Amino acid sequence: MATATACSSLINRMVPLLLKRAPYVIYAKEAPRTLPLYDEDKDFKYYFFSDSVGSIYGRSPTYLTSNGRNAKDDHPTDYPNYFKDDIGVCTRFTFPKVKRIVEHWAMPAMHTTMLIRKTAMDFNEDRYLLGCFSPFDDVELGVTSFRAEKLNGNFDGCEHIPHEWFMKAFDCLPNATLLLNAEGKIIYRNQLVKDYEDHLEMLLETCFPKVKDIWSWNPFLDSFKFGIALSGDARDVNGGASNVVRTFLWRPDPVEDVLAMSIRPKHEILVNKQHGNLTSHY
């Protein structure tokens, strides 16, 4: 019983941290209860951002989640498109459905191509748009198969969020995500991990020893990104298949010998050659 209690305590401490310190951006918006009707001045407010948003937006999570900001504040010319998409996700892509989009992004700190995965979750009678996004970096493009980095971030901008919301967001995250102990054993997992059930053993055997080896000579690196070929197709909840997955491992807490791990398909179609535009995937 003591061991089980200790494990439960560890999980409760790690889940908010792993969401906040993820090496890709995790975010949430509050949906109005009046959907599909909404007020563009006060609805779909930013509710949560992981620390990594600072390197893309050029703004801190605290700044983005303060003072009722929404897409109209940050995208004054094309914000109606953001609201239209948010409504679509919140009405047609409730978890476990996931909407996948590839699109151009022009943020203050980065102009790039972004992969976005979105879903909608319910918590305490409210609905939230919950998403993950990351740029098409060298791992996504297949130029690099592995990279280790140092995470930069501060646990800020979360004072308004109850612990139970973090636990629900972890379970409904549109990326398959799990928590590993110091021996590389799974101690907690979310629902979408089931999409990779047949590949988990191989992924863990590939990733975990590599991370432990790196820690033997540089214990301060805490973010690890892999591009891994699978032996067969991995199908996500929407039926999308990919023979190569992006696997992210990171340390939720710099002083704990615990790892978080996320898995998602690696997108290979970047450009619609006929039209010269990026293709959205649904």
C-alpha positions, 0 to 999 in steps of 0.5 A, a space after each residue: 500500500 505504501 508503494 502504491 501511495 508513493 507512486 500515486 503521489 509521484 504521478 500527481 506531482 509529475 502530470 502538471 509538470 510534464 504538460 508544462 515542460 513538454 518540448 512541443 507546445 500544448 495549449 487549451 482554450 475555453 469554449 463558450 457554453 453557447 456554441 455555435 454562437 460566440 462573442 469574438 471579444 471574450 470567448 475562446 480565451 487562452 487557458 493554458 500554454 506550455 513553456 515552449 510556446 515562448 520560443 515560437 510566439 515570443 510571448 510567455 504563457 503568463 502573458 498569453 493567458 492573462 487579461 482574457 486574451 484570445 485569437 482576436 488579440 494575436 491575429 487581428 486580420 484573420 481571427 475569424 478563421 481561428 474562431 471558425 476552426 475552434 468551433 469545428 473542433 469543439 463540435 465535431 472533434 470531441 475526444 477521442 477524435 483528433 483533427 490534424 492540420 499542417 499549415 503555415 504559421 507566422 508568429 512574432 518569434 518564428 515563421 514556419 510550417 506547423 503540425 497541429 493536433 486538436 481535440 475537445 475535452 469536457 471538464 466540470 461542465 465546460 468544454 476546452 479545445 486542447 491541442 499540441 503543435 510543433 514546427 517541421 524541424 529537422 527530425 520531422 523532415 528526416 534529416 535528423 533521427 535523434 537530438 538531445 537538448 536542454 529544456 528552458 522554461 518556468 512553471 508560470 501562468 498556471 495559478 488559475 488551473 486546478 490539479 484535476 484539470 491537468 489530470 483530465 488534459 493528460 488523459 485527453 491529450 491528442 498525442 499518445 503520452 506516458 510516464 516512465 519511472 527510473 527503470 523505464 517502466 510505464 507507471 501512467 499512460 493516457 488513452 491514445 497510447 493504445 494506438 501504439 500497443 504493438 510497438 511500445 516495447 520496441 519504442 521503449 527499448 530504442 529510446 530509454 537506453 539511449 537517454 540513460 546513456 546520455 545522462 551518464 555523461 551529461 545529466 543536464 540534458 532533459 529533452 530527447 527527440 527521435 524519428 523511429 521507423 516501425 515494423 508495420 503501420 501504426 494507426 491513430 484514432 482517426 485511422 491515419 497510418 505512418 511507418 515513422 513516428 515522432 517520439 519525444 522524451 523529456 524530464 518533467 522535473 529536473 531533480 526527479 529521475 522520471 521521464 515523460 514520453 509522447 508518440 505521434 505519426 510523423 507527417 511526410 506530406 508537406 506541399 500540395 505540388 499542384 497548387 503550391 500550398 500546404 495540405 490540411 489533414 483531417 
